[in-house]
Amino acid sequence: MSKKIEIINGPNLNLLGKREPDIYGKSTLEDINKDLSSYAKKIGLDVSFFQSNIEGEIVNQIQQSEKSDGIIINAAAFTHTSVAILDALKSLSIPKIEVHISNIYKREEFRHKSLISQTVNGVICGFGINSYKLALEGIKNILDGN
Ligand code: DQA
């Protein structure tokens, strides 16, 4: 049976496609998720998606992800501020990958600090929307024991 991966996106990522396209590209979140679904299938993973602009809803979703085999999260602006999301991620014993579309280290200084990196298996950032695919590859490798 395919392993289940939960992909969580945080605030303002529902606006992908029209939000600062020079930084985040022209694809919508729907486009990205469609593409990820078929890519996941190809590599033997089963993905589900969640997006919220609300910190508490993201915490609830992370708590419910314990039943999944892995989690990929772009916490967006909450990456830099949320102890609640860090603590929720810490409570999970499944593999976790942090993703960013942009290279946060090439941007404003306040984006250089991620509160959640300390609890994830790996961080992928700066590859545009391909960051999500690379995260799927990464989590697949972890689950396969490579
Ligand atoms: C982001 C980077 C964050 O700094 C920003 O607040 C986002 C998106 C990214 O994917 O590049 O909303 O997580």
Backbone and ligand atoms as CSV (ligand in chain L), in Angstrom:
chain,resi,resn,atom,element,x,y,z
A,1,MET,N,N,0.831,-1.210,0.000
A,1,MET,CA,C,0.000,0.000,0.000
A,1,MET,C,C,0.871,1.268,0.000
A,2,SER,N,N,0.433,2.285,-0.759
A,2,SER,CA,C,1.222,3.531,-0.824
A,2,SER,C,C,1.272,4.216,0.539
A,3,LYS,N,N,2.417,4.804,0.825
A,3,LYS,CA,C,2.568,5.574,2.063
A,3,LYS,C,C,1.841,6.901,1.925
A,4,LYS,N,N,1.233,7.328,3.027
A,4,LYS,CA,C,0.434,8.566,3.010
A,4,LYS,C,C,1.251,9.769,3.477
A,5,ILE,N,N,1.268,10.798,2.640
A,5,ILE,CA,C,2.008,12.026,2.965
A,5,ILE,C,C,1.036,13.197,3.018
A,6,GLU,N,N,1.120,13.950,4.117
A,6,GLU,CA,C,0.275,15.139,4.282
A,6,GLU,C,C,1.102,16.367,3.875
A,7,ILE,N,N,0.560,17.171,2.956
A,7,ILE,CA,C,1.261,18.393,2.527
A,7,ILE,C,C,0.485,19.593,3.054
A,8,ILE,N,N,1.133,20.337,3.945
A,8,ILE,CA,C,0.461,21.466,4.613
A,8,ILE,C,C,1.064,22.788,4.139
A,9,ASN,N,N,0.198,23.702,3.739
A,9,ASN,CA,C,0.626,25.039,3.330
A,9,ASN,C,C,0.004,26.090,4.230
A,10,GLY,N,N,0.816,27.072,4.608
A,10,GLY,CA,C,0.374,28.114,5.531
A,10,GLY,C,C,-0.146,29.363,4.842
A,11,PRO,N,N,-0.134,30.469,5.575
A,11,PRO,CA,C,-0.826,31.695,5.167
A,11,PRO,C,C,-0.337,32.283,3.847
A,12,ASN,N,N,-1.308,32.749,3.096
A,12,ASN,CA,C,-1.105,33.447,1.813
A,12,ASN,C,C,-0.683,32.543,0.659
A,13,LEU,N,N,-0.460,31.268,0.944
A,13,LEU,CA,C,-0.093,30.360,-0.153
A,13,LEU,C,C,-1.318,29.992,-0.992
A,14,ASN,N,N,-2.514,30.293,-0.474
A,14,ASN,CA,C,-3.729,30.176,-1.307
A,14,ASN,C,C,-3.716,31.218,-2.430
A,15,LEU,N,N,-2.846,32.223,-2.299
A,15,LEU,CA,C,-2.780,33.290,-3.311
A,15,LEU,C,C,-1.701,33.052,-4.364
A,16,LEU,N,N,-1.066,31.881,-4.314
A,16,LEU,CA,C,-0.020,31.608,-5.308
A,16,LEU,C,C,-0.588,31.796,-6.710
A,17,GLY,N,N,0.245,32.321,-7.596
A,17,GLY,CA,C,-0.233,32.623,-8.957
A,17,GLY,C,C,-0.429,34.118,-9.130
A,18,LYS,N,N,-1.035,34.740,-8.102
A,18,LYS,CA,C,-1.169,36.200,-8.188
A,18,LYS,C,C,-0.334,36.932,-7.142
A,19,ARG,N,N,0.164,36.217,-6.146
A,19,ARG,CA,C,0.944,36.834,-5.086
A,19,ARG,C,C,2.412,36.930,-5.501
A,20,GLU,N,N,2.952,38.143,-5.568
A,20,GLU,CA,C,4.375,38.361,-5.882
A,20,GLU,C,C,4.927,37.295,-6.853
A,21,PRO,N,N,4.404,37.259,-8.083
A,21,PRO,CA,C,4.796,36.188,-9.014
A,21,PRO,C,C,6.291,36.165,-9.351
A,22,ASP,N,N,6.961,37.322,-9.201
A,22,ASP,CA,C,8.413,37.342,-9.447
A,22,ASP,C,C,9.153,36.505,-8.410
A,23,ILE,N,N,8.564,36.345,-7.231
A,23,ILE,CA,C,9.206,35.528,-6.178
A,23,ILE,C,C,8.641,34.108,-6.176
A,24,TYR,N,N,7.316,33.991,-6.287
A,24,TYR,CA,C,6.679,32.684,-6.078
A,24,TYR,C,C,6.205,31.991,-7.353
A,25,GLY,N,N,6.332,32.671,-8.500
A,25,GLY,CA,C,5.939,32.038,-9.761
A,25,GLY,C,C,4.474,32.272,-10.102
A,26,LYS,N,N,4.087,31.701,-11.237
A,26,LYS,CA,C,2.749,31.974,-11.764
A,26,LYS,C,C,1.757,30.839,-11.539
A,27,SER,N,N,2.236,29.708,-11.023
A,27,SER,CA,C,1.323,28.574,-10.805
A,27,SER,C,C,0.451,28.817,-9.584
A,28,THR,N,N,-0.797,28.380,-9.669
A,28,THR,CA,C,-1.678,28.466,-8.504
A,28,THR,C,C,-1.426,27.251,-7.603
A,29,LEU,N,N,-1.944,27.338,-6.388
A,29,LEU,CA,C,-1.783,26.208,-5.463
A,29,LEU,C,C,-2.489,24.970,-6.032
A,30,GLU,N,N,-3.601,25.216,-6.701
A,30,GLU,CA,C,-4.335,24.102,-7.316
A,30,GLU,C,C,-3.480,23.411,-8.393
A,31,ASP,N,N,-2.832,24.233,-9.250
A,31,ASP,CA,C,-1.920,23.683,-10.281
A,31,ASP,C,C,-0.832,22.833,-9.617
A,32,ILE,N,N,-0.231,23.414,-8.579
A,32,ILE,CA,C,0.898,22.744,-7.909
A,32,ILE,C,C,0.439,21.409,-7.320
A,33,ASN,N,N,-0.723,21.444,-6.656
A,33,ASN,CA,C,-1.211,20.227,-5.996
A,33,ASN,C,C,-1.570,19.131,-6.999
A,34,LYS,N,N,-2.125,19.550,-8.125
A,34,LYS,CA,C,-2.463,18.579,-9.169
A,34,LYS,C,C,-1.203,17.868,-9.653
A,35,ASP,N,N,-0.196,18.689,-9.933
A,35,ASP,CA,C,1.083,18.185,-10.403
A,35,ASP,C,C,1.717,17.250,-9.363
A,36,LEU,N,N,1.628,17.657,-8.086
A,36,LEU,CA,C,2.222,16.845,-7.017
A,36,LEU,C,C,1.499,15.514,-6.861
A,37,SER,N,N,0.175,15.548,-7.044
A,37,SER,CA,C,-0.602,14.307,-6.929
A,37,SER,C,C,-0.110,13.290,-7.940
A,38,SER,N,N,0.075,13.732,-9.205
A,38,SER,CA,C,0.470,12.742,-10.210
A,38,SER,C,C,1.925,12.335,-10.015
A,39,TYR,N,N,2.768,13.263,-9.591
A,39,TYR,CA,C,4.173,12.911,-9.329
A,39,TYR,C,C,4.260,11.907,-8.165
A,40,ALA,N,N,3.468,12.162,-7.133
A,40,ALA,CA,C,3.483,11.275,-5.963
A,40,ALA,C,C,3.080,9.856,-6.376
A,41,LYS,N,N,2.044,9.777,-7.195
A,41,LYS,CA,C,1.566,8.474,-7.656
A,41,LYS,C,C,2.696,7.712,-8.347
A,42,LYS,N,N,3.425,8.465,-9.218
A,42,LYS,CA,C,4.535,7.871,-9.975
A,42,LYS,C,C,5.584,7.263,-9.064
A,43,ILE,N,N,5.847,7.924,-7.920
A,43,ILE,CA,C,6.900,7.404,-7.039
A,43,ILE,C,C,6.318,6.585,-5.871
A,44,GLY,N,N,5.031,6.257,-5.994
A,44,GLY,CA,C,4.430,5.341,-5.023
A,44,GLY,C,C,3.998,5.965,-3.711
A,45,LEU,N,N,3.639,7.241,-3.740
A,45,LEU,CA,C,3.143,7.898,-2.524
A,45,LEU,C,C,1.707,8.366,-2.751
A,46,ASP,N,N,1.001,8.520,-1.650
A,46,ASP,CA,C,-0.392,8.959,-1.706
A,46,ASP,C,C,-0.469,10.277,-0.919
A,47,VAL,N,N,-0.735,11.396,-1.631
A,47,VAL,CA,C,-0.664,12.698,-0.949
A,47,VAL,C,C,-2.045,13.283,-0.653
A,48,SER,N,N,-2.131,13.991,0.476
A,48,SER,CA,C,-3.326,14.799,0.711
A,48,SER,C,C,-2.868,16.204,1.087
A,49,PHE,N,N,-3.766,17.162,0.869
A,49,PHE,CA,C,-3.374,18.573,0.955
A,49,PHE,C,C,-4.219,19.329,1.962
A,50,PHE,N,N,-3.571,20.284,2.638
A,50,PHE,CA,C,-4.284,21.172,3.551
A,50,PHE,C,C,-3.632,22.548,3.458
A,51,GLN,N,N,-4.469,23.581,3.372
A,51,GLN,CA,C,-3.944,24.964,3.415
A,51,GLN,C,C,-4.811,25.758,4.372
A,52,SER,N,N,-4.158,26.590,5.191
A,52,SER,CA,C,-4.930,27.508,6.030
A,52,SER,C,C,-4.121,28.764,6.290
A,53,ASN,N,N,-4.875,29.853,6.484
A,53,ASN,CA,C,-4.257,31.123,6.875
A,53,ASN,C,C,-4.255,31.274,8.388
A,54,ILE,N,N,-4.802,30.261,9.076
A,54,ILE,CA,C,-5.033,30.374,10.524
A,54,ILE,C,C,-4.102,29.423,11.286
A,55,GLU,N,N,-3.305,29.993,12.179
A,55,GLU,CA,C,-2.273,29.220,12.891
A,55,GLU,C,C,-2.858,28.001,13.611
A,56,GLY,N,N,-3.963,28.217,14.349
A,56,GLY,CA,C,-4.562,27.125,15.132
A,56,GLY,C,C,-5.055,25.991,14.252
A,57,GLU,N,N,-5.560,26.328,13.065
A,57,GLU,CA,C,-6.027,25.272,12.154
A,57,GLU,C,C,-4.851,24.437,11.667
A,58,ILE,N,N,-3.714,25.085,11.480
A,58,ILE,CA,C,-2.513,24.346,11.044
A,58,ILE,C,C,-2.042,23.424,12.176
A,59,VAL,N,N,-2.091,23.930,13.403
A,59,VAL,CA,C,-1.725,23.100,14.567
A,59,VAL,C,C,-2.644,21.880,14.635
A,60,ASN,N,N,-3.961,22.101,14.478
A,60,ASN,CA,C,-4.908,20.966,14.509
A,60,ASN,C,C,-4.578,19.942,13.432
A,61,GLN,N,N,-4.272,20.433,12.237
A,61,GLN,CA,C,-3.986,19.534,11.121
A,61,GLN,C,C,-2.704,18.740,11.381
A,62,ILE,N,N,-1.694,19.394,11.936
A,62,ILE,CA,C,-0.443,18.687,12.257
A,62,ILE,C,C,-0.735,17.580,13.267
A,63,GLN,N,N,-1.540,17.898,14.284
A,63,GLN,CA,C,-1.862,16.879,15.299
A,63,GLN,C,C,-2.550,15.679,14.656
A,64,GLN,N,N,-3.414,15.948,13.675
A,64,GLN,CA,C,-4.130,14.842,13.025
A,64,GLN,C,C,-3.244,14.051,12.068
A,65,SER,N,N,-2.074,14.592,11.729
A,65,SER,CA,C,-1.203,13.947,10.746
A,65,SER,C,C,-0.441,12.766,11.331
A,66,GLU,N,N,-0.577,12.523,12.618
A,66,GLU,CA,C,0.104,11.383,13.247
A,66,GLU,C,C,-0.236,10.073,12.523
A,67,LYS,N,N,-1.429,10.031,11.908
A,67,LYS,CA,C,-1.849,8.806,11.200
A,67,LYS,C,C,-1.185,8.681,9.836
A,68,SER,N,N,-0.570,9.773,9.348
A,68,SER,CA,C,0.117,9.711,8.051
A,68,SER,C,C,1.504,9.109,8.225
A,69,ASP,N,N,2.171,8.843,7.087
A,69,ASP,CA,C,3.529,8.299,7.149
A,69,ASP,C,C,4.584,9.389,7.094
A,70,GLY,N,N,4.176,10.602,6.702
A,70,GLY,CA,C,5.136,11.699,6.620
A,70,GLY,C,C,4.417,13.010,6.404
A,71,ILE,N,N,5.121,14.092,6.663
A,71,ILE,CA,C,4.520,15.409,6.518
A,71,ILE,C,C,5.496,16.350,5.809
A,72,ILE,N,N,4.949,17.125,4.875
A,72,ILE,CA,C,5.731,18.170,4.193
A,72,ILE,C,C,5.031,19.476,4.517
A,73,ILE,N,N,5.768,20.433,5.041
A,73,ILE,CA,C,5.104,21.673,5.458
A,73,ILE,C,C,5.817,22.917,4.953
A,74,ASN,N,N,5.033,23.786,4.316
A,74,ASN,CA,C,5.486,25.152,4.052
A,74,ASN,C,C,4.646,26.020,4.976
A,75,ALA,N,N,5.217,26.366,6.115
A,75,ALA,CA,C,4.472,27.129,7.122
A,75,ALA,C,C,4.421,28.618,6.767
A,76,ALA,N,N,5.023,28.984,5.630
A,76,ALA,CA,C,5.018,30.368,5.134
A,76,ALA,C,C,5.460,31.324,6.247
A,77,ALA,N,N,4.752,32.425,6.463
A,77,ALA,CA,C,5.218,33.423,7.436
A,77,ALA,C,C,5.299,32.855,8.856
A,78,PHE,N,N,4.456,31.843,9.172
A,78,PHE,CA,C,4.510,31.250,10.523
A,78,PHE,C,C,5.827,30.535,10.797
A,79,THR,N,N,6.560,30.201,9.720
A,79,THR,CA,C,7.898,29.603,9.875
A,79,THR,C,C,8.756,30.438,10.820
A,80,HIS,N,N,8.599,31.756,10.687
A,80,HIS,CA,C,9.505,32.680,11.374
A,80,HIS,C,C,8.976,33.126,12.743
A,81,THR,N,N,7.753,32.696,13.076
A,81,THR,CA,C,7.119,33.244,14.289
A,81,THR,C,C,6.477,32.218,15.214
A,82,SER,N,N,6.178,31.010,14.725
A,82,SER,CA,C,5.213,30.186,15.470
A,82,SER,C,C,5.825,29.087,16.340
A,83,VAL,N,N,5.832,29.337,17.646
A,83,VAL,CA,C,6.238,28.307,18.604
A,83,VAL,C,C,5.167,27.207,18.649
A,84,ALA,N,N,3.903,27.591,18.416
A,84,ALA,CA,C,2.804,26.609,18.443
A,84,ALA,C,C,2.981,25.562,17.337
A,85,ILE,N,N,3.378,26.014,16.155
A,85,ILE,CA,C,3.598,25.056,15.054
A,85,ILE,C,C,4.841,24.209,15.334
A,86,LEU,N,N,5.880,24.823,15.859
A,86,LEU,CA,C,7.078,24.059,16.260
A,86,LEU,C,C,6.687,22.958,17.247
A,87,ASP,N,N,5.933,23.313,18.282
A,87,ASP,CA,C,5.574,22.329,19.312
A,87,ASP,C,C,4.707,21.209,18.733
A,88,ALA,N,N,3.776,21.569,17.838
A,88,ALA,CA,C,2.919,20.546,17.216
A,88,ALA,C,C,3.785,19.589,16.398
A,89,LEU,N,N,4.728,20.124,15.633
A,89,LEU,CA,C,5.617,19.267,14.823
A,89,LEU,C,C,6.464,18.371,15.714
A,90,LYS,N,N,6.910,18.933,16.857
A,90,LYS,CA,C,7.742,18.151,17.781
A,90,LYS,C,C,7.000,16.936,18.312
A,91,SER,N,N,5.668,17.048,18.392
A,91,SER,CA,C,4.881,15.940,18.955
A,91,SER,C,C,4.746,14.771,17.971
A,92,LEU,N,N,5.113,14.982,16.705
A,92,LEU,CA,C,4.972,13.926,15.688
A,92,LEU,C,C,6.243,13.108,15.585
A,93,SER,N,N,6.067,11.777,15.487
A,93,SER,CA,C,7.275,10.947,15.366
A,93,SER,C,C,7.507,10.487,13.925
A,94,ILE,N,N,6.699,10.980,12.981
A,94,ILE,CA,C,6.868,10.620,11.557
A,94,ILE,C,C,7.880,11.569,10.893
A,95,PRO,N,N,8.463,11.186,9.734
A,95,PRO,CA,C,9.372,12.088,9.028
A,95,PRO,C,C,8.692,13.401,8.618
A,96,LYS,N,N,9.452,14.485,8.728
A,96,LYS,CA,C,8.923,15.826,8.441
A,96,LYS,C,C,9.917,16.588,7.576
A,97,ILE,N,N,9.414,17.229,6.525
A,97,ILE,CA,C,10.278,18.058,5.674
A,97,ILE,C,C,9.703,19.472,5.637
A,98,GLU,N,N,10.566,20.455,5.823
A,98,GLU,CA,C,10.181,21.874,5.711
A,98,GLU,C,C,10.513,22.352,4.295
A,99,VAL,N,N,9.555,23.046,3.700
A,99,VAL,CA,C,9.721,23.508,2.323
A,99,VAL,C,C,9.510,25.015,2.236
A,100,HIS,N,N,10.302,25.662,1.377
A,100,HIS,CA,C,10.022,27.042,0.971
A,100,HIS,C,C,10.233,27.156,-0.528
A,101,ILE,N,N,9.358,27.895,-1.160
A,101,ILE,CA,C,9.465,28.114,-2.603
A,101,ILE,C,C,10.683,28.997,-2.887
A,102,SER,N,N,10.803,30.066,-2.122
A,102,SER,CA,C,11.909,31.010,-2.323
A,102,SER,C,C,13.101,30.615,-1.455
A,103,ASN,N,N,14.262,31.176,-1.788
A,103,ASN,CA,C,15.447,30.986,-0.945
A,103,ASN,C,C,15.378,32.010,0.177
A,104,ILE,N,N,14.902,31.572,1.343
A,104,ILE,CA,C,14.652,32.515,2.445
A,104,ILE,C,C,15.951,33.187,2.921
A,105,TYR,N,N,17.105,32.571,2.639
A,105,TYR,CA,C,18.393,33.135,3.088
A,105,TYR,C,C,18.896,34.244,2.180
A,106,LYS,N,N,18.223,34.402,1.036
A,106,LYS,CA,C,18.604,35.436,0.073
A,106,LYS,C,C,17.688,36.654,0.221
A,107,ARG,N,N,16.776,36.589,1.185
A,107,ARG,CA,C,15.749,37.627,1.320
A,107,ARG,C,C,15.960,38.442,2.604
A,108,GLU,N,N,14.921,39.134,3.065
A,108,GLU,CA,C,15.040,39.983,4.254
A,108,GLU,C,C,15.566,39.155,5.441
A,109,GLU,N,N,16.258,39.837,6.352
A,109,GLU,CA,C,16.896,39.124,7.452
A,109,GLU,C,C,15.880,38.376,8.335
A,110,PHE,N,N,14.677,38.946,8.502
A,110,PHE,CA,C,13.701,38.276,9.383
A,110,PHE,C,C,13.277,36.914,8.838
A,111,ARG,N,N,13.526,36.678,7.534
A,111,ARG,CA,C,13.168,35.368,6.965
A,111,ARG,C,C,14.292,34.341,7.132
A,112,HIS,N,N,15.460,34.788,7.597
A,112,HIS,CA,C,16.596,33.867,7.697
A,112,HIS,C,C,16.424,32.885,8.850
A,113,LYS,N,N,15.562,33.249,9.795
A,113,LYS,CA,C,15.386,32.397,10.985
A,113,LYS,C,C,14.110,31.567,10.837
A,114,SER,N,N,14.264,30.260,10.899
A,114,SER,CA,C,13.093,29.376,10.924
A,114,SER,C,C,12.996,28.773,12.314
A,115,LEU,N,N,11.832,28.907,12.945
A,115,LEU,CA,C,11.650,28.303,14.268
A,115,LEU,C,C,11.446,26.800,14.160
A,116,ILE,N,N,11.030,26.326,12.974
A,116,ILE,CA,C,10.647,24.904,12.884
A,116,ILE,C,C,11.763,23.978,12.385
A,117,SER,N,N,12.832,24.563,11.813
A,117,SER,CA,C,13.891,23.716,11.226
A,117,SER,C,C,14.471,22.720,12.220
A,118,GLN,N,N,14.527,23.124,13.496
A,118,GLN,CA,C,15.141,22.261,14.507
A,118,GLN,C,C,14.410,20.933,14.696
A,119,THR,N,N,13.178,20.831,14.223
A,119,THR,CA,C,12.428,19.591,14.467
A,119,THR,C,C,12.178,18.749,13.211
A,120,VAL,N,N,12.650,19.235,12.050
A,120,VAL,CA,C,12.366,18.492,10.817
A,120,VAL,C,C,13.576,17.655,10.391
A,121,ASN,N,N,13.326,16.655,9.543
A,121,ASN,CA,C,14.432,15.834,9.028
A,121,ASN,C,C,15.288,16.621,8.060
A,122,GLY,N,N,14.647,17.498,7.265
A,122,GLY,CA,C,15.398,18.269,6.284
A,122,GLY,C,C,14.615,19.472,5.824
A,123,VAL,N,N,15.358,20.411,5.225
A,123,VAL,CA,C,14.758,21.655,4.730
A,123,VAL,C,C,15.099,21.802,3.248
A,124,ILE,N,N,14.089,22.128,2.437
A,124,ILE,CA,C,14.337,22.390,1.016
A,124,ILE,C,C,13.793,23.772,0.704
A,125,CYS,N,N,14.642,24.648,0.188
A,125,CYS,CA,C,14.154,25.985,-0.139
A,125,CYS,C,C,14.892,26.549,-1.331
A,126,GLY,N,N,14.166,27.381,-2.087
A,126,GLY,CA,C,14.818,28.130,-3.161
A,126,GLY,C,C,14.713,27.500,-4.533
A,127,PHE,N,N,13.978,26.424,-4.668
A,127,PHE,CA,C,13.862,25.763,-5.972
A,127,PHE,C,C,12.530,26.058,-6.654
A,128,GLY,N,N,11.893,27.153,-6.236
A,128,GLY,CA,C,10.590,27.467,-6.795
A,128,GLY,C,C,9.599,26.374,-6.400
A,129,ILE,N,N,8.614,26.154,-7.259
A,129,ILE,CA,C,7.603,25.153,-6.876
A,129,ILE,C,C,8.173,23.733,-6.919
A,130,ASN,N,N,9.333,23.562,-7.546
A,130,ASN,CA,C,9.995,22.249,-7.520
A,130,ASN,C,C,10.445,21.856,-6.118
A,131,SER,N,N,10.504,22.835,-5.208
A,131,SER,CA,C,10.867,22.500,-3.824
A,131,SER,C,C,9.947,21.412,-3.269
A,132,TYR,N,N,8.659,21.477,-3.641
A,132,TYR,CA,C,7.703,20.474,-3.125
A,132,TYR,C,C,8.021,19.079,-3.669
A,133,LYS,N,N,8.365,19.011,-4.966
A,133,LYS,CA,C,8.695,17.706,-5.568
A,133,LYS,C,C,9.953,17.126,-4.931
A,134,LEU,N,N,10.935,18.010,-4.710
A,134,LEU,CA,C,12.181,17.556,-4.085
A,134,LEU,C,C,11.908,17.036,-2.672
A,135,ALA,N,N,10.956,17.687,-2.004
A,135,ALA,CA,C,10.588,17.235,-0.653
A,135,ALA,C,C,9.930,15.852,-0.713
A,136,LEU,N,N,9.111,15.634,-1.744
A,136,LEU,CA,C,8.489,14.311,-1.903
A,136,LEU,C,C,9.556,13.247,-2.121
A,137,GLU,N,N,10.545,13.574,-2.976
A,137,GLU,CA,C,11.671,12.648,-3.215
A,137,GLU,C,C,12.391,12.360,-1.902
A,138,GLY,N,N,12.626,13.432,-1.141
A,138,GLY,CA,C,13.365,13.311,0.122
A,138,GLY,C,C,12.640,12.420,1.110
A,139,ILE,N,N,11.345,12.633,1.232
A,139,ILE,CA,C,10.584,11.868,2.227
A,139,ILE,C,C,10.460,10.406,1.777
A,140,LYS,N,N,10.357,10.200,0.469
A,140,LYS,CA,C,10.313,8.835,-0.081
A,140,LYS,C,C,11.609,8.093,0.285
A,141,ASN,N,N,12.734,8.784,0.113
A,141,ASN,CA,C,14.025,8.184,0.465
A,141,ASN,C,C,14.096,7.816,1.946
A,142,ILE,N,N,13.614,8.726,2.781
A,142,ILE,CA,C,13.628,8.443,4.219
A,142,ILE,C,C,12.765,7.217,4.524
A,143,LEU,N,N,11.561,7.184,3.926
A,143,LEU,CA,C,10.628,6.081,4.210
A,143,LEU,C,C,11.154,4.757,3.670
A,144,ASP,N,N,11.916,4.832,2.567
A,144,ASP,CA,C,12.509,3.607,2.002
A,144,ASP,C,C,13.802,3.200,2.713
A,145,GLY,N,N,14.228,4.022,3.654
A,145,GLY,CA,C,15.439,3.709,4.424
A,145,GLY,C,C,16.721,4.000,3.674
A,146,ASN,N,N,16.655,4.877,2.665
A,146,ASN,CA,C,17.874,5.216,1.898
A,146,ASN,C,C,18.620,6.408,2.487
L,1,DQA,C1,C,7.777,31.101,2.008
L,1,DQA,C2,C,8.817,32.080,2.564
L,1,DQA,C3,C,8.258,32.838,3.769
L,1,DQA,O1,O,9.220,33.735,4.269
L,1,DQA,C4,C,7.038,33.635,3.349
L,1,DQA,O2,O,6.463,34.292,4.465
L,1,DQA,C5,C,6.022,32.825,2.627
L,1,DQA,C6,C,6.465,31.798,1.683
L,1,DQA,C7,C,8.260,30.404,0.721
L,1,DQA,O3,O,7.650,29.413,0.341
L,1,DQA,O4,O,9.206,30.867,0.082
L,1,DQA,O5,O,4.827,33.085,2.709
L,1,DQA,O6,O,7.552,30.081,2.973
